[in-house]
Amino acid sequence: MARQRHGHGLVSGVVLGLVGATCIMSLGTLFVGPRPTGSSSKVMRHNVGTHPSQMFPGGAATATAPPPTPMNNAAGGKPRMPPIPMPFGDVSVDMTMMRFSHFVPRLYNFCRGLGMTKGRIMPSIGFCADENQGFPIITITKHFGAYPFTHGYIGGIMALDRHGPHSHHGDDFVIIHAPHVGYDPDTEKYGIYRRRQMADPHHSMSTCCGKVAGTLAPYVDAYEKALGRISVREAKDGVVLLNIGNSLLNAEEDDLGIALNFDRLLEPDALENPLLLQSTSVVYIASQEFTDLYRSIKTQPSHASPGGQGSQVLGDLDASGVAWRSLKDPSFKQLLNQDFFSFKKTADDLPGEANRFERTLVPHMPFILTHPAAPEFTAALIIMQAEFDRGVHSIVTSDAYKNRNCMLISGLNIDVAPPGNDLEAFPQTMFLPWAAYVQLEDGSQRVIEQDALVSLLHKQPLENKDALDVERGFAALSTHQMKRIVFHNTRDDKMDEVRVV
């Protein structure tokens, strides 16, 4: 299934300066341009319709028939939930995510099938610093036989200046990138997680990822306040009117940093020709686009009282007795969708690596705040997509992994909150694969899109015969005789043994 591209905040692609090939790559398509004479560089794009044996000759898949596609085999014939439209391509969540404890052995076996060598694969992670990422790290250590290097900053931003050091720690390489979001199965809400190290039950359930929640907080607050400063009603002649607070119209009074898209909200020339000036607001005639949207939802039941909820626009009745309805009314909140506003803060206002997380989200903030899914979940998906795109570009243009087997795989870690009455339960982390980039030592390169990636992973065995016995390894640390540790005194050229207590 090809993902659809969307116009809002879309990154069209990046130019990859490949040795021996000129490629223009986006997350949806890999185009191969002219190749110099005699070049052996091979660039392929794998879709779910291509058999893996054609993608990895003699490698990961050698079956004579296409592998089963789990996304199309839903139990009981239940229709698959449609993919979620996102700025960098649709994301499938139904029949795609898997337990992290299943994902890692499948990934290891996939890497081995690509020609990576047992005991020579150096994993790295692009995870957030949260403690609930510990179990995934332990699982990676168990199956790859090495504690992972780190390519991650808080929030799931990738530290792409670490390719060089990472490439000196092994022969083959896999980078697992995953921002994360909490999920509470009791309330069925995203963005929260039970912190069992906090004794106070009122604070044990906290934000997750905290970086996402903290970054979104001022934008969520501004959006909610803006909703309270806009009211709507339909006049008796059928004209839809908008009552907009002065603080959203006057830049000197602006305290929210929100810019309304008047060209789409109001009828032509309405901003210069308001219908009515009031003490704290201005009344305008709405555009046909807004009018159509209003009429499509106005029949839904409302829980608001006349005049709106917390509106700074006075909800007085007009002369005919018709009340204004605040956009804070749950029935009308969707009227201020991503097409009708933006934030005045832009990516240019957030320079430097320390601001990369917010800089990545700011262009998509109206999309995040008006998306049907939880904003924490939506924001994490955008970080996942944007950082994969950036990560692929950095690997392809770096010499660190040149002529080496390397994979970058991106997804989302969904941290399912453990029960409050079981203090020893590990968190049940789920992994939602997004895409992978594979580069082999022969120079071939592939981008594997989501459905194809899930299909390839699902085909791998869950058993990893090379996995470490972690408990036995820990036991050995306490029982095996230690080699002596000495301190070399260079001044006296003496070797003094260090005693262990």
Secondary structure, DSSP 8 states (H G I E B T S, - for coil): ------STT----EEEEETTEEEEE-SS-EEE----TT----EEEE-TTS-HHHHSTTSS---SS----GGG--GGG------B--TTS-B--TTT-EEHHHHHHHHHHHHHHTT--TT-EEEEEE--S-GGGHHHHHHHHHHHSS--EE-B-GGG-B-GGGHHHHHTS-SEEEEEE--EEEEETTTTEESEEE-TT---TTTSEEESSHHHHHHHHHHHHHHHHHHTTEEEEE-TTS-EEEEEEGGGT-GGG--S-EEE-HHHHB-TTTTTS-SEE-SSEEEEEB-HHHHHHHHHHTTS-----TT-SS-SS-----TT----EETTSTTTGGGS-TTSEEES--GGGS-SGGGHHHHHHGGGHHHHHHSSS-HHHHHHHHHHHHHHHHHHHHHHT-STTTTS-EEEEEEEEEEE---TT-TT---EEEEEEEEEEEE-TTS-EEEE-HHHHHHHHHHS-S--TT---HHHHHHHHHHS----EEEEETTTTEEEEE---
